[in-house]
Amino acid sequence: MKQGPGLTLKLMLVLGFLFLYAPIVILVIYSFNDSKLVSVWGGWSLRWYGELFQNEQLLDAIWVSLMVAAAASTIATVLGTMAGFALARVPRFFGRTLFTGMVLAPLVMPEVITGLSLLLTFIAIGIDRGFMTLIIAHATFSMCYVAVVVQARLAGFDRSVEEAAADLGARPATAFARITLPLILPGILAGWLLSFTLSLDDLIIASFTTGPGATTLPMKIFSAVRLGVTPEINAVATILIGLVATGTLVWSIALKRAMARRAQPT
Amino acid sequence: MGWSRRITILLPYLWLLAFFLAPFLIVLKISFSEAAIAQPPYTPVWDSIDAAIQHLSTIEFYNYEFLFEDPLYVNSYLNSLRIAAVSTIIALFVGYPIAYGIARCGTAWRGALLALVILPFWTSFLIRVYAWIGILSTEGVLNGALQWIGLTSEPIPLYPSEIAVYIGIVYSYLPFMILPLYATLEKLDPSLLEASADLGARPFTAFLRVTLPLSLPGILAGSFLVFIPAVGEFVIPELLGGSSTQMIGSTLYSEFFQNRDWPLASAVAVLLLLVLVVPIVIFQRYARREGAV
C-alpha cells in the first residue's frame, strides 16, 4: 500500500502508541515523586532511589535474578542452538516429530502448568529447591525460544558458502567455526538476550520452582505490589526500564554498524 | 550420522524429555491420585509396573469429578474463557487500526513504528501490568484527570474490576495482535483497492469487501496469539481483578499453594491444557498452511 495514512488513521496511530507508552511514562514520572502517597505529587526527588539502595532484601533479590538469568540463558543458548540446528539441518532422525513438538509446545504452554509440572518433578526426584531448580526451569523454557530464533536464522542461510569452504579444503569443524558460526551469531546472541529477559521477567515458574534463599526480583515485586502501589517499586521498575531501553538501543546500533561493515567491500 | 551431529540432537532431546515431557506425565499421574496429608501430599499411584497394570483398570477420576461438581472450578473455567474471548475481540478492534495505519506508512516510518510496537515486550511484563494499578485506582492518574476536567465528581471504581483485567490483557498482548495483522496488511496489493474504487465502491465498502477478507489470516493468527496465553493468565487477574474475575490460573495456583491439594491442582492443569489443545492445534495447522510463524 503506497498512499499515506489519512487523518483518522494518523489519529488512531497516535492514540495507539499513547496507549502503549503512557502507562510506562507515568510510572517513570511517579518514581521521582517525593510524596509517599501515590495520589499526591510532592515534587521531584530521588528519595525512593536512595531508599531502594538501602533495602537489602530487594538488592538480594536483584542479585539472585541476575545470577539465575545469566546461568539459565547461557545453558538455554547452548541447548537451544543445538536444537535449532537439529530442526533446520537434520531432516530425518528418530522421534523428530516428538522433538519438534517438545520444542514448540513450551512456547504456548500456560506458565502455571510448566511451573507446577516442574515442581512436582523436582519433588519426585528429590532435588532440593533453590538456585539449581530455578536455573533448570528457566533454561528449559528459554531454550525453546532460542531454538526457534536459531532455526529461523539457519533457514534463511545461503548454504553455498559452507559448500565453498568445503571445496576450498576446510574441514567441517573449521567451516563451522569460520563460516557458519559468524553468520548465525546474531541469532544466537538475540536468543541469549531473549532468554535473559525472559528469565529476569518470569514470576510464575519461579514461584513454583524456587526454594528458600532464592527469591527473585519479580517475586519480591509481586508480593509488594499485591498490597498496592509503592514508590520504591516504581523506582525499581524505572531502573529496569532504563536498562532495557539502553540495552536495546546499544544492541540495535551495534547490529546496524555490523551490517554496514559487512556490506562494505573489503 | 557423525558423532557431533548425534550429540547436537541428543543433548537438547534428553533435556526436553527430562524437564518437559516427564514433568507433564508426572502431573497427569498425580491428577489421578488421591490427596493425602503426608509429605509429599499425594498417594503414589503406582510404584511398580505390576501395580501400574493393576491400576489401569481402577483408575480414579475422583479429582476430575470433583472439579465438575464444585461451581468454583466450573466458574473459573468459564471466567477464563469469557475474559480471554472478550479481551481478544477488544484487542482486535484496538490493534487493527494500528496495524493498518503502520502498513499505510512509508517504508521509512514502518520500521520505526514496528520497533515501537515490539519494544515494550522487552520491559518486564509484571511492571507493565503494575503500571495500570497507579492509573486505574481510585486515587490514580485517570480518576484524577477525569475529576480535574470535571467529567465526574466521584472517582469511578476501576480497580480492581473486570474492566481493569480487560485493559491489562489487551495492553500486554496487543503486540501479538498487531504483528500478524501488519504482516498480512503489508502484503495487500493496493491495485485491488483501486480496482474496487474504479468499479464504484466507496472506501468503507471497499474495506469491508476487499481489505477485511484479505486480512483474515492475520486476524485469525493475532486472535489465537492473544486468546491462548490469556486463558492461562495469572498475573493480570491477580493484580487487576477482584474475586469475581477469578481465572483458572489463579485457581490452580491457590489450590496448590494455599490448599496444598496437589492432585486437584494437577487435575486443574490437565483440564486447562485440554481446553487449550483445540485452539492450539487449529492455530498450528493454520500457521503451517500459511507458512508463517
Boltz contact constraints between the chains, C-beta under 6 A:
constraints:
  - contact:
      token1: [A, 1]
      token2: [B, 103]
      max_distance: 6.0
  - contact:
      token1: [A, 1]
      token2: [B, 104]
      max_distance: 6.0
  - contact:
      token1: [A, 1]
      token2: [B, 190]
      max_distance: 6.0
  - contact:
      token1: [A, 2]
      token2: [B, 190]
      max_distance: 6.0
  - contact:
      token1: [A, 5]
      token2: [B, 101]
      max_distance: 6.0
  - contact:
      token1: [A, 5]
      token2: [B, 104]
      max_distance: 6.0
  - contact:
      token1: [A, 9]
      token2: [B, 101]
      max_distance: 6.0
  - contact:
      token1: [A, 12]
      token2: [B, 97]
      max_distance: 6.0
  - contact:
      token1: [A, 12]
      token2: [B, 101]
      max_distance: 6.0
  - contact:
      token1: [A, 13]
      token2: [B, 101]
      max_distance: 6.0
  - contact:
      token1: [A, 16]
      token2: [B, 98]
      max_distance: 6.0
  - contact:
      token1: [A, 20]
      token2: [B, 120]
      max_distance: 6.0
  - contact:
      token1: [A, 23]
      token2: [B, 131]
      max_distance: 6.0
  - contact:
      token1: [A, 23]
      token2: [B, 132]
      max_distance: 6.0
  - contact:
      token1: [A, 23]
      token2: [B, 135]
      max_distance: 6.0
  - contact:
      token1: [A, 26]
      token2: [B, 141]
      max_distance: 6.0
  - contact:
      token1: [A, 27]
      token2: [B, 131]
      max_distance: 6.0
  - contact:
      token1: [A, 38]
      token2: [B, 134]
      max_distance: 6.0
  - contact:
      token1: [A, 39]
      token2: [B, 139]
      max_distance: 6.0
  - contact:
      token1: [A, 79]
      token2: [B, 12]
      max_distance: 6.0
  - contact:
      token1: [A, 79]
      token2: [B, 15]
      max_distance: 6.0
  - contact:
      token1: [A, 82]
      token2: [B, 8]
      max_distance: 6.0
  - contact:
      token1: [A, 82]
      token2: [B, 11]
      max_distance: 6.0
  - contact:
      token1: [A, 82]
      token2: [B, 12]
      max_distance: 6.0
  - contact:
      token1: [A, 83]
      token2: [B, 12]
      max_distance: 6.0
  - contact:
      token1: [A, 85]
      token2: [B, 8]
      max_distance: 6.0
  - contact:
      token1: [A, 86]
      token2: [B, 8]
      max_distance: 6.0
  - contact:
      token1: [A, 86]
      token2: [B, 9]
      max_distance: 6.0
  - contact:
      token1: [A, 93]
      token2: [B, 9]
      max_distance: 6.0
  - contact:
      token1: [A, 99]
      token2: [B, 13]
      max_distance: 6.0
  - contact:
      token1: [A, 102]
      token2: [B, 16]
      max_distance: 6.0
  - contact:
      token1: [A, 102]
      token2: [B, 20]
      max_distance: 6.0
  - contact:
      token1: [A, 108]
      token2: [B, 228]
      max_distance: 6.0
  - contact:
      token1: [A, 108]
      token2: [B, 280]
      max_distance: 6.0
  - contact:
      token1: [A, 110]
      token2: [B, 232]
      max_distance: 6.0
  - contact:
      token1: [A, 112]
      token2: [B, 234]
      max_distance: 6.0
  - contact:
      token1: [A, 112]
      token2: [B, 249]
      max_distance: 6.0
  - contact:
      token1: [A, 112]
      token2: [B, 252]
      max_distance: 6.0
  - contact:
      token1: [A, 113]
      token2: [B, 269]
      max_distance: 6.0
  - contact:
      token1: [A, 116]
      token2: [B, 269]
      max_distance: 6.0
  - contact:
      token1: [A, 117]
      token2: [B, 23]
      max_distance: 6.0
  - contact:
      token1: [A, 117]
      token2: [B, 24]
      max_distance: 6.0
  - contact:
      token1: [A, 117]
      token2: [B, 27]
      max_distance: 6.0
  - contact:
      token1: [A, 118]
      token2: [B, 23]
      max_distance: 6.0
  - contact:
      token1: [A, 120]
      token2: [B, 26]
      max_distance: 6.0
  - contact:
      token1: [A, 120]
      token2: [B, 27]
      max_distance: 6.0
  - contact:
      token1: [A, 121]
      token2: [B, 23]
      max_distance: 6.0
  - contact:
      token1: [A, 121]
      token2: [B, 26]
      max_distance: 6.0
  - contact:
      token1: [A, 123]
      token2: [B, 40]
      max_distance: 6.0
  - contact:
      token1: [A, 124]
      token2: [B, 26]
      max_distance: 6.0
  - contact:
      token1: [A, 140]
      token2: [B, 19]
      max_distance: 6.0
  - contact:
      token1: [A, 197]
      token2: [B, 122]
      max_distance: 6.0
  - contact:
      token1: [A, 201]
      token2: [B, 124]
      max_distance: 6.0
  - contact:
      token1: [A, 201]
      token2: [B, 125]
      max_distance: 6.0
  - contact:
      token1: [A, 203]
      token2: [B, 126]
      max_distance: 6.0
  - contact:
      token1: [A, 204]
      token2: [B, 234]
      max_distance: 6.0
  - contact:
      token1: [A, 218]
      token2: [B, 126]
      max_distance: 6.0
  - contact:
      token1: [A, 221]
      token2: [B, 126]
      max_distance: 6.0
  - contact:
      token1: [A, 225]
      token2: [B, 130]
      max_distance: 6.0
  - contact:
      token1: [A, 229]
      token2: [B, 133]
      max_distance: 6.0
  - contact:
      token1: [A, 229]
      token2: [B, 134]
      max_distance: 6.0
  - contact:
      token1: [A, 237]
      token2: [B, 127]
      max_distance: 6.0
  - contact:
      token1: [A, 240]
      token2: [B, 124]
      max_distance: 6.0
  - contact:
      token1: [A, 241]
      token2: [B, 123]
      max_distance: 6.0
  - contact:
      token1: [A, 244]
      token2: [B, 122]
      max_distance: 6.0
  - contact:
      token1: [A, 244]
      token2: [B, 123]
      max_distance: 6.0
  - contact:
      token1: [A, 248]
      token2: [B, 122]
      max_distance: 6.0
